[in-house]
Amino acid sequence: MCDGVYVSGSIIGSNTYIGKWTRVEDGSVIGDGVYIKDSVFIAKNTKIGPYREIMESIYKEGEIIL
């Protein structure tokens, strides 16, 4: 995790990169090996499968990215 990252009540997999000033909201699950770009917002209860690249914010709660 980089500087300024905020993670609240979420599960983060191993070997995951979370960029600067990124926010991960309650109940989110981030799989192993995920890359999240700087300054991205991840909404509540978002599920991201392993080895994905997240390049833009996810504002819809409960989104599933496989």
C-alpha positions as a Markdown table, in Angstrom:
| # | Residue | x | y | z |
|---|---|---|---|---|
| 1 | Met | 0.0 | 0.0 | 0.0 |
| 2 | Cys | 1.2 | 3.5 | -0.9 |
| 3 | Asp | 1.0 | 6.8 | 0.9 |
| 4 | Gly | -2.5 | 8.1 | 1.8 |
| 5 | Val | -4.4 | 4.9 | 1.3 |
| 6 | Tyr | -7.6 | 4.4 | 3.3 |
| 7 | Val | -9.0 | 0.8 | 3.7 |
| 8 | Ser | -12.0 | 0.3 | 6.0 |
| 9 | Gly | -13.3 | -3.1 | 6.9 |
| 10 | Ser | -12.2 | -4.9 | 3.8 |
| 11 | Ile | -10.2 | -8.0 | 2.9 |
| 12 | Ile | -7.1 | -7.5 | 0.7 |
| 13 | Gly | -5.4 | -10.4 | -1.0 |
| 14 | Ser | -1.6 | -11.0 | -1.0 |
| 15 | Asn | 0.7 | -9.4 | -3.6 |
| 16 | Thr | -1.9 | -6.6 | -4.2 |
| 17 | Tyr | -0.8 | -3.1 | -5.2 |
| 18 | Ile | -3.0 | -0.2 | -3.9 |
| 19 | Gly | -1.9 | 3.1 | -5.4 |
| 20 | Lys | -1.5 | 6.5 | -3.7 |
| 21 | Trp | -4.6 | 8.2 | -2.3 |
| 22 | Thr | -6.8 | 5.2 | -3.0 |
| 23 | Arg | -9.9 | 4.6 | -0.9 |
| 24 | Val | -11.4 | 1.1 | -0.3 |
| 25 | Glu | -14.8 | 1.1 | 1.5 |
| 26 | Asp | -16.3 | -1.3 | 4.0 |
| 27 | Gly | -17.0 | -4.9 | 3.0 |
| 28 | Ser | -14.9 | -4.9 | -0.1 |
| 29 | Val | -12.9 | -8.0 | -1.1 |
| 30 | Ile | -9.8 | -7.6 | -3.3 |
| 31 | Gly | -8.3 | -10.8 | -4.7 |
| 32 | Asp | -4.6 | -11.8 | -4.8 |
| 33 | Gly | -2.3 | -10.0 | -7.3 |
| 34 | Val | -4.7 | -7.1 | -8.0 |
| 35 | Tyr | -3.3 | -3.8 | -9.2 |
| 36 | Ile | -5.3 | -0.6 | -8.3 |
| 37 | Lys | -4.1 | 2.6 | -9.8 |
| 38 | Asp | -3.5 | 5.8 | -7.8 |
| 39 | Ser | -6.4 | 8.0 | -6.7 |
| 40 | Val | -9.1 | 5.3 | -7.2 |
| 41 | Phe | -12.3 | 4.9 | -5.1 |
| 42 | Ile | -13.7 | 1.5 | -4.5 |
| 43 | Ala | -17.4 | 1.5 | -3.3 |
| 44 | Lys | -18.8 | -0.6 | -0.4 |
| 45 | Asn | -19.1 | -4.3 | -0.9 |
| 46 | Thr | -17.2 | -4.4 | -4.2 |
| 47 | Lys | -15.7 | -7.8 | -5.1 |
| 48 | Ile | -12.6 | -7.9 | -7.3 |
| 49 | Gly | -11.3 | -11.2 | -8.5 |
| 50 | Pro | -7.6 | -12.1 | -8.6 |
| 51 | Tyr | -5.1 | -10.6 | -11.0 |
| 52 | Arg | -7.2 | -7.7 | -12.3 |
| 53 | Glu | -6.1 | -4.2 | -13.1 |
| 54 | Ile | -8.4 | -1.4 | -11.8 |
| 55 | Met | -7.6 | 1.8 | -13.6 |
| 56 | Glu | -10.7 | 3.9 | -12.7 |
| 57 | Ser | -13.0 | 4.3 | -9.7 |
| 58 | Ile | -15.9 | 2.0 | -9.0 |
| 59 | Tyr | -18.8 | 4.0 | -7.5 |
| 60 | Lys | -21.6 | 1.4 | -7.7 |
| 61 | Glu | -21.9 | -0.5 | -4.4 |
| 62 | Gly | -21.7 | -4.3 | -4.6 |
| 63 | Glu | -20.0 | -4.3 | -8.0 |
| 64 | Ile | -18.4 | -7.7 | -8.9 |
| 65 | Ile | -15.4 | -7.7 | -11.2 |
| 66 | Leu | -14.2 | -11.2 | -12.2 |
